[in-house]
Amino acid sequence: MGPNAFGDFQSWILVLLGVGALGLKGYAFVDALRVPTQAFPAAGKWSKTIWLAILGVATLIEIALFPSPLFFVNLLGVVGAAVYLVDVRPAVRQYGGGRRGGNTHDGPYGPW
């Protein structure tokens, strides 16, 4: 082990945290894109536009500040993505949001 072994270890931890945060934010953003617009107010949540703005800005900031995932703004983005995934996503899925939401017998022209 060289004199920079601890510094290298810390660098790898920060990279792993950054990759995890980027994956979390990116997944939440793509999931929000797939949810129908009317599912958000039907579930009593903020509009799709607001959630896309929050998650999109959080993802872009994570990309721009990638070497520093513990930066305060990045942490706020992680909190926003976590709130979306834990609270909003389950609520909008009940109203047909996401891949598995809604009627499981939906065809291209409606339920069958």
Jmol script that loads the backbone (N, CA, C; Angstrom):
load data "model"
ATOM      1  N   MET A   1       0.837  -1.171   0.000  1.00  0.00           N
ATOM      2  CA  MET A   1       0.000   0.000   0.000  1.00  0.00           C
ATOM      3  C   MET A   1       0.883   1.235   0.000  1.00  0.00           C
ATOM      4  N   GLY A   2       0.597   2.106  -0.921  1.00  0.00           N
ATOM      5  CA  GLY A   2       1.376   3.328  -1.027  1.00  0.00           C
ATOM      6  C   GLY A   2       0.840   4.416  -0.112  1.00  0.00           C
ATOM      7  N   PRO A   3       1.489   5.562  -0.169  1.00  0.00           N
ATOM      8  CA  PRO A   3       1.084   6.660   0.710  1.00  0.00           C
ATOM      9  C   PRO A   3      -0.292   7.222   0.367  1.00  0.00           C
ATOM     10  N   ASN A   4      -0.788   6.989  -0.829  1.00  0.00           N
ATOM     11  CA  ASN A   4      -2.092   7.516  -1.233  1.00  0.00           C
ATOM     12  C   ASN A   4      -3.190   6.447  -1.215  1.00  0.00           C
ATOM     13  N   ALA A   5      -2.950   5.346  -0.548  1.00  0.00           N
ATOM     14  CA  ALA A   5      -3.923   4.250  -0.555  1.00  0.00           C
ATOM     15  C   ALA A   5      -5.252   4.682   0.056  1.00  0.00           C
ATOM     16  N   PHE A   6      -5.201   5.414   1.153  1.00  0.00           N
ATOM     17  CA  PHE A   6      -6.443   5.852   1.788  1.00  0.00           C
ATOM     18  C   PHE A   6      -7.174   6.858   0.906  1.00  0.00           C
ATOM     19  N   GLY A   7      -6.418   7.753   0.268  1.00  0.00           N
ATOM     20  CA  GLY A   7      -7.014   8.725  -0.655  1.00  0.00           C
ATOM     21  C   GLY A   7      -7.639   8.037  -1.856  1.00  0.00           C
ATOM     22  N   ASP A   8      -6.983   7.008  -2.372  1.00  0.00           N
ATOM     23  CA  ASP A   8      -7.539   6.249  -3.489  1.00  0.00           C
ATOM     24  C   ASP A   8      -8.825   5.543  -3.081  1.00  0.00           C
ATOM     25  N   PHE A   9      -8.837   4.992  -1.872  1.00  0.00           N
ATOM     26  CA  PHE A   9     -10.035   4.325  -1.363  1.00  0.00           C
ATOM     27  C   PHE A   9     -11.195   5.312  -1.255  1.00  0.00           C
ATOM     28  N   GLN A  10     -10.921   6.490  -0.730  1.00  0.00           N
ATOM     29  CA  GLN A  10     -11.959   7.516  -0.628  1.00  0.00           C
ATOM     30  C   GLN A  10     -12.458   7.932  -2.004  1.00  0.00           C
ATOM     31  N   SER A  11     -11.561   8.033  -2.947  1.00  0.00           N
ATOM     32  CA  SER A  11     -11.958   8.404  -4.308  1.00  0.00           C
ATOM     33  C   SER A  11     -12.894   7.364  -4.906  1.00  0.00           C
ATOM     34  N   TRP A  12     -12.578   6.102  -4.696  1.00  0.00           N
ATOM     35  CA  TRP A  12     -13.432   5.032  -5.218  1.00  0.00           C
ATOM     36  C   TRP A  12     -14.805   5.037  -4.547  1.00  0.00           C
ATOM     37  N   ILE A  13     -14.840   5.309  -3.252  1.00  0.00           N
ATOM     38  CA  ILE A  13     -16.116   5.388  -2.532  1.00  0.00           C
ATOM     39  C   ILE A  13     -16.965   6.522  -3.102  1.00  0.00           C
ATOM     40  N   LEU A  14     -16.335   7.680  -3.358  1.00  0.00           N
ATOM     41  CA  LEU A  14     -17.077   8.809  -3.919  1.00  0.00           C
ATOM     42  C   LEU A  14     -17.596   8.493  -5.325  1.00  0.00           C
ATOM     43  N   VAL A  15     -16.800   7.805  -6.109  1.00  0.00           N
ATOM     44  CA  VAL A  15     -17.250   7.421  -7.452  1.00  0.00           C
ATOM     45  C   VAL A  15     -18.438   6.463  -7.356  1.00  0.00           C
ATOM     46  N   LEU A  16     -18.354   5.493  -6.460  1.00  0.00           N
ATOM     47  CA  LEU A  16     -19.465   4.549  -6.290  1.00  0.00           C
ATOM     48  C   LEU A  16     -20.729   5.256  -5.800  1.00  0.00           C
ATOM     49  N   LEU A  17     -20.584   6.192  -4.862  1.00  0.00           N
ATOM     50  CA  LEU A  17     -21.733   6.970  -4.407  1.00  0.00           C
ATOM     51  C   LEU A  17     -22.322   7.802  -5.539  1.00  0.00           C
ATOM     52  N   GLY A  18     -21.453   8.380  -6.357  1.00  0.00           N
ATOM     53  CA  GLY A  18     -21.915   9.170  -7.494  1.00  0.00           C
ATOM     54  C   GLY A  18     -22.653   8.332  -8.521  1.00  0.00           C
ATOM     55  N   VAL A  19     -22.140   7.157  -8.814  1.00  0.00           N
ATOM     56  CA  VAL A  19     -22.807   6.260  -9.767  1.00  0.00           C
ATOM     57  C   VAL A  19     -24.164   5.822  -9.216  1.00  0.00           C
ATOM     58  N   GLY A  20     -24.208   5.508  -7.922  1.00  0.00           N
ATOM     59  CA  GLY A  20     -25.476   5.118  -7.308  1.00  0.00           C
ATOM     60  C   GLY A  20     -26.493   6.242  -7.329  1.00  0.00           C
ATOM     61  N   ALA A  21     -26.054   7.451  -7.005  1.00  0.00           N
ATOM     62  CA  ALA A  21     -26.960   8.603  -7.009  1.00  0.00           C
ATOM     63  C   ALA A  21     -27.451   8.897  -8.420  1.00  0.00           C
ATOM     64  N   LEU A  22     -26.563   8.819  -9.395  1.00  0.00           N
ATOM     65  CA  LEU A  22     -26.966   9.050 -10.781  1.00  0.00           C
ATOM     66  C   LEU A  22     -27.954   7.988 -11.247  1.00  0.00           C
ATOM     67  N   GLY A  23     -27.716   6.734 -10.881  1.00  0.00           N
ATOM     68  CA  GLY A  23     -28.651   5.672 -11.241  1.00  0.00           C
ATOM     69  C   GLY A  23     -30.016   5.868 -10.608  1.00  0.00           C
ATOM     70  N   LEU A  24     -30.040   6.266  -9.342  1.00  0.00           N
ATOM     71  CA  LEU A  24     -31.299   6.504  -8.638  1.00  0.00           C
ATOM     72  C   LEU A  24     -32.083   7.636  -9.293  1.00  0.00           C
ATOM     73  N   LYS A  25     -31.412   8.745  -9.551  1.00  0.00           N
ATOM     74  CA  LYS A  25     -32.071   9.907 -10.150  1.00  0.00           C
ATOM     75  C   LYS A  25     -32.510   9.615 -11.586  1.00  0.00           C
ATOM     76  N   GLY A  26     -31.662   8.952 -12.347  1.00  0.00           N
ATOM     77  CA  GLY A  26     -32.015   8.628 -13.726  1.00  0.00           C
ATOM     78  C   GLY A  26     -33.197   7.680 -13.804  1.00  0.00           C
ATOM     79  N   TYR A  27     -33.218   6.674 -12.933  1.00  0.00           N
ATOM     80  CA  TYR A  27     -34.325   5.726 -12.910  1.00  0.00           C
ATOM     81  C   TYR A  27     -35.634   6.426 -12.550  1.00  0.00           C
ATOM     82  N   ALA A  28     -35.582   7.298 -11.534  1.00  0.00           N
ATOM     83  CA  ALA A  28     -36.785   8.022 -11.121  1.00  0.00           C
ATOM     84  C   ALA A  28     -37.279   8.922 -12.245  1.00  0.00           C
ATOM     85  N   PHE A  29     -36.361   9.589 -12.950  1.00  0.00           N
ATOM     86  CA  PHE A  29     -36.753  10.475 -14.051  1.00  0.00           C
ATOM     87  C   PHE A  29     -37.410   9.700 -15.187  1.00  0.00           C
ATOM     88  N   VAL A  30     -36.802   8.598 -15.589  1.00  0.00           N
ATOM     89  CA  VAL A  30     -37.376   7.786 -16.683  1.00  0.00           C
ATOM     90  C   VAL A  30     -38.726   7.206 -16.269  1.00  0.00           C
ATOM     91  N   ASP A  31     -38.849   6.776 -15.016  1.00  0.00           N
ATOM     92  CA  ASP A  31     -40.125   6.254 -14.530  1.00  0.00           C
ATOM     93  C   ASP A  31     -41.199   7.339 -14.566  1.00  0.00           C
ATOM     94  N   ALA A  32     -40.856   8.550 -14.153  1.00  0.00           N
ATOM     95  CA  ALA A  32     -41.825   9.653 -14.183  1.00  0.00           C
ATOM     96  C   ALA A  32     -42.238   9.985 -15.610  1.00  0.00           C
ATOM     97  N   LEU A  33     -41.339   9.838 -16.565  1.00  0.00           N
ATOM     98  CA  LEU A  33     -41.679  10.069 -17.971  1.00  0.00           C
ATOM     99  C   LEU A  33     -42.753   9.091 -18.456  1.00  0.00           C
ATOM    100  N   ARG A  34     -42.728   7.876 -17.948  1.00  0.00           N
ATOM    101  CA  ARG A  34     -43.624   6.822 -18.422  1.00  0.00           C
ATOM    102  C   ARG A  34     -45.022   6.890 -17.827  1.00  0.00           C
ATOM    103  N   VAL A  35     -45.183   7.645 -16.744  1.00  0.00           N
ATOM    104  CA  VAL A  35     -46.466   7.716 -16.055  1.00  0.00           C
ATOM    105  C   VAL A  35     -47.388   8.684 -16.802  1.00  0.00           C
ATOM    106  N   PRO A  36     -48.658   8.304 -17.013  1.00  0.00           N
ATOM    107  CA  PRO A  36     -49.594   9.228 -17.665  1.00  0.00           C
ATOM    108  C   PRO A  36     -49.774  10.504 -16.840  1.00  0.00           C
ATOM    109  N   THR A  37     -49.940  11.616 -17.518  1.00  0.00           N
ATOM    110  CA  THR A  37     -50.048  12.920 -16.867  1.00  0.00           C
ATOM    111  C   THR A  37     -51.203  12.971 -15.871  1.00  0.00           C
ATOM    112  N   GLN A  38     -52.330  12.385 -16.208  1.00  0.00           N
ATOM    113  CA  GLN A  38     -53.517  12.461 -15.351  1.00  0.00           C
ATOM    114  C   GLN A  38     -53.395  11.599 -14.089  1.00  0.00           C
ATOM    115  N   ALA A  39     -52.413  10.705 -14.027  1.00  0.00           N
ATOM    116  CA  ALA A  39     -52.258   9.856 -12.845  1.00  0.00           C
ATOM    117  C   ALA A  39     -51.779  10.652 -11.625  1.00  0.00           C
ATOM    118  N   PHE A  40     -51.009  11.714 -11.856  1.00  0.00           N
ATOM    119  CA  PHE A  40     -50.479  12.491 -10.736  1.00  0.00           C
ATOM    120  C   PHE A  40     -51.571  13.217  -9.959  1.00  0.00           C
ATOM    121  N   PRO A  41     -52.435  14.025 -10.621  1.00  0.00           N
ATOM    122  CA  PRO A  41     -53.496  14.667  -9.832  1.00  0.00           C
ATOM    123  C   PRO A  41     -54.514  13.663  -9.297  1.00  0.00           C
ATOM    124  N   ALA A  42     -54.734  12.580 -10.010  1.00  0.00           N
ATOM    125  CA  ALA A  42     -55.673  11.564  -9.530  1.00  0.00           C
ATOM    126  C   ALA A  42     -55.172  10.927  -8.235  1.00  0.00           C
ATOM    127  N   ALA A  43     -53.852  10.840  -8.077  1.00  0.00           N
ATOM    128  CA  ALA A  43     -53.266  10.264  -6.859  1.00  0.00           C
ATOM    129  C   ALA A  43     -53.059  11.320  -5.772  1.00  0.00           C
ATOM    130  N   GLY A  44     -53.407  12.577  -6.076  1.00  0.00           N
ATOM    131  CA  GLY A  44     -53.241  13.646  -5.101  1.00  0.00           C
ATOM    132  C   GLY A  44     -51.802  14.100  -4.945  1.00  0.00           C
ATOM    133  N   LYS A  45     -51.008  13.973  -6.003  1.00  0.00           N
ATOM    134  CA  LYS A  45     -49.592  14.349  -5.965  1.00  0.00           C
ATOM    135  C   LYS A  45     -49.358  15.571  -6.840  1.00  0.00           C
ATOM    136  N   TRP A  46     -48.147  16.156  -6.717  1.00  0.00           N
ATOM    137  CA  TRP A  46     -47.789  17.269  -7.581  1.00  0.00           C
ATOM    138  C   TRP A  46     -47.889  16.824  -9.038  1.00  0.00           C
ATOM    139  N   SER A  47     -47.959  17.776  -9.949  1.00  0.00           N
ATOM    140  CA  SER A  47     -48.137  17.463 -11.365  1.00  0.00           C
ATOM    141  C   SER A  47     -46.896  16.762 -11.943  1.00  0.00           C
ATOM    142  N   LYS A  48     -47.112  16.136 -13.072  1.00  0.00           N
ATOM    143  CA  LYS A  48     -46.019  15.448 -13.759  1.00  0.00           C
ATOM    144  C   LYS A  48     -44.926  16.446 -14.143  1.00  0.00           C
ATOM    145  N   THR A  49     -45.319  17.648 -14.556  1.00  0.00           N
ATOM    146  CA  THR A  49     -44.346  18.663 -14.951  1.00  0.00           C
ATOM    147  C   THR A  49     -43.416  19.025 -13.790  1.00  0.00           C
ATOM    148  N   ILE A  50     -43.978  19.179 -12.602  1.00  0.00           N
ATOM    149  CA  ILE A  50     -43.160  19.522 -11.440  1.00  0.00           C
ATOM    150  C   ILE A  50     -42.187  18.394 -11.123  1.00  0.00           C
ATOM    151  N   TRP A  51     -42.672  17.151 -11.137  1.00  0.00           N
ATOM    152  CA  TRP A  51     -41.781  16.027 -10.826  1.00  0.00           C
ATOM    153  C   TRP A  51     -40.718  15.848 -11.891  1.00  0.00           C
ATOM    154  N   LEU A  52     -41.058  16.041 -13.162  1.00  0.00           N
ATOM    155  CA  LEU A  52     -40.041  15.938 -14.210  1.00  0.00           C
ATOM    156  C   LEU A  52     -38.994  17.035 -14.064  1.00  0.00           C
ATOM    157  N   ALA A  53     -39.434  18.234 -13.667  1.00  0.00           N
ATOM    158  CA  ALA A  53     -38.473  19.323 -13.455  1.00  0.00           C
ATOM    159  C   ALA A  53     -37.541  19.007 -12.294  1.00  0.00           C
ATOM    160  N   ILE A  54     -38.096  18.550 -11.179  1.00  0.00           N
ATOM    161  CA  ILE A  54     -37.273  18.220 -10.009  1.00  0.00           C
ATOM    162  C   ILE A  54     -36.269  17.129 -10.348  1.00  0.00           C
ATOM    163  N   LEU A  55     -36.766  16.048 -10.937  1.00  0.00           N
ATOM    164  CA  LEU A  55     -35.892  14.906 -11.218  1.00  0.00           C
ATOM    165  C   LEU A  55     -34.919  15.194 -12.356  1.00  0.00           C
ATOM    166  N   GLY A  56     -35.355  15.942 -13.357  1.00  0.00           N
ATOM    167  CA  GLY A  56     -34.468  16.295 -14.466  1.00  0.00           C
ATOM    168  C   GLY A  56     -33.334  17.195 -14.034  1.00  0.00           C
ATOM    169  N   VAL A  57     -33.655  18.228 -13.248  1.00  0.00           N
ATOM    170  CA  VAL A  57     -32.613  19.130 -12.750  1.00  0.00           C
ATOM    171  C   VAL A  57     -31.667  18.376 -11.820  1.00  0.00           C
ATOM    172  N   ALA A  58     -32.212  17.520 -10.968  1.00  0.00           N
ATOM    173  CA  ALA A  58     -31.368  16.737 -10.061  1.00  0.00           C
ATOM    174  C   ALA A  58     -30.406  15.845 -10.836  1.00  0.00           C
ATOM    175  N   THR A  59     -30.897  15.225 -11.905  1.00  0.00           N
ATOM    176  CA  THR A  59     -30.041  14.355 -12.722  1.00  0.00           C
ATOM    177  C   THR A  59     -28.961  15.164 -13.427  1.00  0.00           C
ATOM    178  N   LEU A  60     -29.326  16.307 -13.984  1.00  0.00           N
ATOM    179  CA  LEU A  60     -28.333  17.147 -14.672  1.00  0.00           C
ATOM    180  C   LEU A  60     -27.275  17.675 -13.702  1.00  0.00           C
ATOM    181  N   ILE A  61     -27.690  18.065 -12.513  1.00  0.00           N
ATOM    182  CA  ILE A  61     -26.720  18.535 -11.526  1.00  0.00           C
ATOM    183  C   ILE A  61     -25.789  17.399 -11.114  1.00  0.00           C
ATOM    184  N   GLU A  62     -26.326  16.197 -10.976  1.00  0.00           N
ATOM    185  CA  GLU A  62     -25.480  15.050 -10.634  1.00  0.00           C
ATOM    186  C   GLU A  62     -24.440  14.807 -11.720  1.00  0.00           C
ATOM    187  N   ILE A  63     -24.841  14.929 -12.970  1.00  0.00           N
ATOM    188  CA  ILE A  63     -23.897  14.746 -14.074  1.00  0.00           C
ATOM    189  C   ILE A  63     -22.843  15.846 -14.056  1.00  0.00           C
ATOM    190  N   ALA A  64     -23.274  17.091 -13.835  1.00  0.00           N
ATOM    191  CA  ALA A  64     -22.344  18.223 -13.863  1.00  0.00           C
ATOM    192  C   ALA A  64     -21.358  18.189 -12.700  1.00  0.00           C
ATOM    193  N   LEU A  65     -21.809  17.747 -11.540  1.00  0.00           N
ATOM    194  CA  LEU A  65     -20.967  17.734 -10.342  1.00  0.00           C
ATOM    195  C   LEU A  65     -20.561  16.316  -9.954  1.00  0.00           C
ATOM    196  N   PHE A  66     -20.375  15.456 -10.931  1.00  0.00           N
ATOM    197  CA  PHE A  66     -20.179  14.029 -10.672  1.00  0.00           C
ATOM    198  C   PHE A  66     -19.085  13.702  -9.664  1.00  0.00           C
ATOM    199  N   PRO A  67     -17.942  14.340  -9.699  1.00  0.00           N
ATOM    200  CA  PRO A  67     -16.919  13.930  -8.728  1.00  0.00           C
ATOM    201  C   PRO A  67     -17.269  14.259  -7.272  1.00  0.00           C
ATOM    202  N   SER A  68     -18.348  14.993  -7.032  1.00  0.00           N
ATOM    203  CA  SER A  68     -18.680  15.358  -5.648  1.00  0.00           C
ATOM    204  C   SER A  68     -20.133  15.010  -5.317  1.00  0.00           C
ATOM    205  N   PRO A  69     -20.430  13.708  -5.113  1.00  0.00           N
ATOM    206  CA  PRO A  69     -21.821  13.317  -4.837  1.00  0.00           C
ATOM    207  C   PRO A  69     -22.315  13.757  -3.468  1.00  0.00           C
ATOM    208  N   LEU A  70     -21.421  14.174  -2.580  1.00  0.00           N
ATOM    209  CA  LEU A  70     -21.840  14.603  -1.250  1.00  0.00           C
ATOM    210  C   LEU A  70     -22.084  16.109  -1.182  1.00  0.00           C
ATOM    211  N   PHE A  71     -22.024  16.779  -2.317  1.00  0.00           N
ATOM    212  CA  PHE A  71     -22.345  18.192  -2.394  1.00  0.00           C
ATOM    213  C   PHE A  71     -23.812  18.372  -2.003  1.00  0.00           C
ATOM    214  N   PHE A  72     -24.124  19.450  -1.289  1.00  0.00           N
ATOM    215  CA  PHE A  72     -25.461  19.649  -0.719  1.00  0.00           C
ATOM    216  C   PHE A  72     -26.574  19.553  -1.771  1.00  0.00           C
ATOM    217  N   VAL A  73     -26.370  20.163  -2.930  1.00  0.00           N
ATOM    218  CA  VAL A  73     -27.401  20.146  -3.972  1.00  0.00           C
ATOM    219  C   VAL A  73     -27.619  18.723  -4.495  1.00  0.00           C
ATOM    220  N   ASN A  74     -26.549  17.953  -4.588  1.00  0.00           N
ATOM    221  CA  ASN A  74     -26.686  16.558  -5.008  1.00  0.00           C
ATOM    222  C   ASN A  74     -27.468  15.749  -3.980  1.00  0.00           C
ATOM    223  N   LEU A  75     -27.227  16.011  -2.718  1.00  0.00           N
ATOM    224  CA  LEU A  75     -27.968  15.308  -1.672  1.00  0.00           C
ATOM    225  C   LEU A  75     -29.455  15.658  -1.718  1.00  0.00           C
ATOM    226  N   LEU A  76     -29.772  16.915  -2.006  1.00  0.00           N
ATOM    227  CA  LEU A  76     -31.181  17.300  -2.166  1.00  0.00           C
ATOM    228  C   LEU A  76     -31.824  16.546  -3.330  1.00  0.00           C
ATOM    229  N   GLY A  77     -31.075  16.360  -4.407  1.00  0.00           N
ATOM    230  CA  GLY A  77     -31.593  15.595  -5.544  1.00  0.00           C
ATOM    231  C   GLY A  77     -31.846  14.142  -5.196  1.00  0.00           C
ATOM    232  N   VAL A  78     -30.983  13.555  -4.393  1.00  0.00           N
ATOM    233  CA  VAL A  78     -31.179  12.169  -3.945  1.00  0.00           C
ATOM    234  C   VAL A  78     -32.442  12.081  -3.096  1.00  0.00           C
ATOM    235  N   VAL A  79     -32.649  13.070  -2.237  1.00  0.00           N
ATOM    236  CA  VAL A  79     -33.864  13.085  -1.414  1.00  0.00           C
ATOM    237  C   VAL A  79     -35.101  13.208  -2.301  1.00  0.00           C
ATOM    238  N   GLY A  80     -35.049  14.081  -3.301  1.00  0.00           N
ATOM    239  CA  GLY A  80     -36.179  14.234  -4.222  1.00  0.00           C
ATOM    240  C   GLY A  80     -36.485  12.944  -4.973  1.00  0.00           C
ATOM    241  N   ALA A  81     -35.446  12.274  -5.471  1.00  0.00           N
ATOM    242  CA  ALA A  81     -35.648  11.006  -6.177  1.00  0.00           C
ATOM    243  C   ALA A  81     -36.189   9.932  -5.243  1.00  0.00           C
ATOM    244  N   ALA A  82     -35.698   9.910  -4.016  1.00  0.00           N
ATOM    245  CA  ALA A  82     -36.184   8.922  -3.047  1.00  0.00           C
ATOM    246  C   ALA A  82     -37.643   9.168  -2.694  1.00  0.00           C
ATOM    247  N   VAL A  83     -38.032  10.429  -2.523  1.00  0.00           N
ATOM    248  CA  VAL A  83     -39.432  10.749  -2.243  1.00  0.00           C
ATOM    249  C   VAL A  83     -40.313  10.307  -3.414  1.00  0.00           C
ATOM    250  N   TYR A  84     -39.846  10.567  -4.629  1.00  0.00           N
ATOM    251  CA  TYR A  84     -40.628  10.134  -5.792  1.00  0.00           C
ATOM    252  C   TYR A  84     -40.800   8.612  -5.790  1.00  0.00           C
ATOM    253  N   LEU A  85     -39.704   7.884  -5.601  1.00  0.00           N
ATOM    254  CA  LEU A  85     -39.762   6.428  -5.703  1.00  0.00           C
ATOM    255  C   LEU A  85     -40.530   5.772  -4.556  1.00  0.00           C
ATOM    256  N   VAL A  86     -40.461   6.365  -3.361  1.00  0.00           N
ATOM    257  CA  VAL A  86     -41.090   5.748  -2.196  1.00  0.00           C
ATOM    258  C   VAL A  86     -42.545   6.185  -2.013  1.00  0.00           C
ATOM    259  N   ASP A  87     -42.857   7.423  -2.360  1.00  0.00           N
ATOM    260  CA  ASP A  87     -44.192   7.957  -2.100  1.00  0.00           C
ATOM    261  C   ASP A  87     -45.024   8.135  -3.372  1.00  0.00           C
ATOM    262  N   VAL A  88     -44.479   8.824  -4.350  1.00  0.00           N
ATOM    263  CA  VAL A  88     -45.260   9.179  -5.542  1.00  0.00           C
ATOM    264  C   VAL A  88     -45.455   7.981  -6.463  1.00  0.00           C
ATOM    265  N   ARG A  89     -44.402   7.248  -6.725  1.00  0.00           N
ATOM    266  CA  ARG A  89     -44.489   6.125  -7.668  1.00  0.00           C
ATOM    267  C   ARG A  89     -45.550   5.093  -7.275  1.00  0.00           C
ATOM    268  N   PRO A  90     -45.587   4.627  -6.014  1.00  0.00           N
ATOM    269  CA  PRO A  90     -46.649   3.677  -5.661  1.00  0.00           C
ATOM    270  C   PRO A  90     -48.055   4.272  -5.802  1.00  0.00           C
ATOM    271  N   ALA A  91     -48.197   5.566  -5.514  1.00  0.00           N
ATOM    272  CA  ALA A  91     -49.515   6.200  -5.599  1.00  0.00           C
ATOM    273  C   ALA A  91     -49.989   6.313  -7.046  1.00  0.00           C
ATOM    274  N   VAL A  92     -49.110   6.703  -7.951  1.00  0.00           N
ATOM    275  CA  VAL A  92     -49.542   6.864  -9.347  1.00  0.00           C
ATOM    276  C   VAL A  92     -49.700   5.523 -10.051  1.00  0.00           C
ATOM    277  N   ARG A  93     -49.035   4.490  -9.572  1.00  0.00           N
ATOM    278  CA  ARG A  93     -49.199   3.163 -10.189  1.00  0.00           C
ATOM    279  C   ARG A  93     -50.611   2.635  -9.989  1.00  0.00           C
ATOM    280  N   GLN A  94     -51.268   3.047  -8.923  1.00  0.00           N
ATOM    281  CA  GLN A  94     -52.652   2.633  -8.694  1.00  0.00           C
ATOM    282  C   GLN A  94     -53.588   3.213  -9.746  1.00  0.00           C
ATOM    283  N   TYR A  95     -53.163   4.297 -10.391  1.00  0.00           N
ATOM    284  CA  TYR A  95     -53.993   4.958 -11.396  1.00  0.00           C
ATOM    285  C   TYR A  95     -53.466   4.728 -12.806  1.00  0.00           C
ATOM    286  N   GLY A  96     -52.751   3.660 -12.996  1.00  0.00           N
ATOM    287  CA  GLY A  96     -52.278   3.312 -14.336  1.00  0.00           C
ATOM    288  C   GLY A  96     -50.919   3.870 -14.673  1.00  0.00           C
ATOM    289  N   GLY A  97     -50.166   4.308 -13.693  1.00  0.00           N
ATOM    290  CA  GLY A  97     -48.846   4.846 -13.957  1.00  0.00           C
ATOM    291  C   GLY A  97     -47.787   3.770 -13.963  1.00  0.00           C
ATOM    292  N   GLY A  98     -46.781   3.935 -14.797  1.00  0.00           N
ATOM    293  CA  GLY A  98     -45.673   2.986 -14.838  1.00  0.00           C
ATOM    294  C   GLY A  98     -45.968   1.785 -15.716  1.00  0.00           C
ATOM    295  N   ARG A  99     -45.042   0.872 -15.726  1.00  0.00           N
ATOM    296  CA  ARG A  99     -45.119  -0.276 -16.618  1.00  0.00           C
ATOM    297  C   ARG A  99     -46.202  -1.271 -16.207  1.00  0.00           C
ATOM    298  N   ARG A 100     -46.361  -1.518 -14.911  1.00  0.00           N
ATOM    299  CA  ARG A 100     -47.274  -2.564 -14.465  1.00  0.00           C
ATOM    300  C   ARG A 100     -48.579  -2.029 -13.899  1.00  0.00           C
ATOM    301  N   GLY A 101     -48.780  -0.733 -13.990  1.00  0.00           N
ATOM    302  CA  GLY A 101     -49.990  -0.152 -13.413  1.00  0.00           C
ATOM    303  C   GLY A 101     -51.199  -0.372 -14.302  1.00  0.00           C
ATOM    304  N   GLY A 102     -52.364  -0.160 -13.756  1.00  0.00           N
ATOM    305  CA  GLY A 102     -53.583  -0.236 -14.543  1.00  0.00           C
ATOM    306  C   GLY A 102     -54.035  -1.662 -14.774  1.00  0.00           C
ATOM    307  N   ASN A 103     -54.895  -1.807 -15.745  1.00  0.00           N
ATOM    308  CA  ASN A 103     -55.466  -3.099 -16.098  1.00  0.00           C
ATOM    309  C   ASN A 103     -54.398  -3.959 -16.768  1.00  0.00           C
ATOM    310  N   THR A 104     -54.258  -5.199 -16.345  1.00  0.00           N
ATOM    311  CA  THR A 104     -53.258  -6.080 -16.937  1.00  0.00           C
ATOM    312  C   THR A 104     -53.718  -6.626 -18.288  1.00  0.00           C
ATOM    313  N   HIS A 105     -54.967  -6.370 -18.635  1.00  0.00           N
ATOM    314  CA  HIS A 105     -55.495  -6.847 -19.927  1.00  0.00           C
ATOM    315  C   HIS A 105     -55.707  -5.687 -20.891  1.00  0.00           C
ATOM    316  N   ASP A 106     -54.819  -4.714 -20.871  1.00  0.00           N
ATOM    317  CA  ASP A 106     -54.927  -3.597 -21.792  1.00  0.00           C
ATOM    318  C   ASP A 106     -54.349  -3.979 -23.146  1.00  0.00           C
ATOM    319  N   GLY A 107     -55.096  -3.697 -24.175  1.00  0.00           N
ATOM    320  CA  GLY A 107     -54.630  -3.853 -25.537  1.00  0.00           C
ATOM    321  C   GLY A 107     -54.322  -2.496 -26.121  1.00  0.00           C
ATOM    322  N   PRO A 108     -54.024  -2.444 -27.409  1.00  0.00           N
ATOM    323  CA  PRO A 108     -53.672  -1.147 -28.012  1.00  0.00           C
ATOM    324  C   PRO A 108     -54.848  -0.181 -28.067  1.00  0.00           C
ATOM    325  N   TYR A 109     -56.083  -0.679 -27.954  1.00  0.00           N
ATOM    326  CA  TYR A 109     -57.270   0.175 -28.030  1.00  0.00           C
ATOM    327  C   TYR A 109     -58.080   0.168 -26.745  1.00  0.00           C
ATOM    328  N   GLY A 110     -57.491  -0.323 -25.656  1.00  0.00           N
ATOM    329  CA  GLY A 110     -58.185  -0.329 -24.383  1.00  0.00           C
ATOM    330  C   GLY A 110     -58.253  -1.749 -23.816  1.00  0.00           C
ATOM    331  N   PRO A 111     -59.028  -1.905 -22.720  1.00  0.00           N
ATOM    332  CA  PRO A 111     -59.096  -3.222 -22.091  1.00  0.00           C
ATOM    333  C   PRO A 111     -59.834  -4.235 -22.941  1.00  0.00           C
ATOM    334  N   TRP A 112     -59.497  -5.485 -22.763  1.00  0.00           N
ATOM    335  CA  TRP A 112     -60.198  -6.562 -23.494  1.00  0.00           C
ATOM    336  C   TRP A 112     -60.662  -7.606 -22.528  1.00  0.00           C
TER     337      TRP A 112
END
end "model"
wireframe off; spacefill off
backbone 0.3
color backbone group
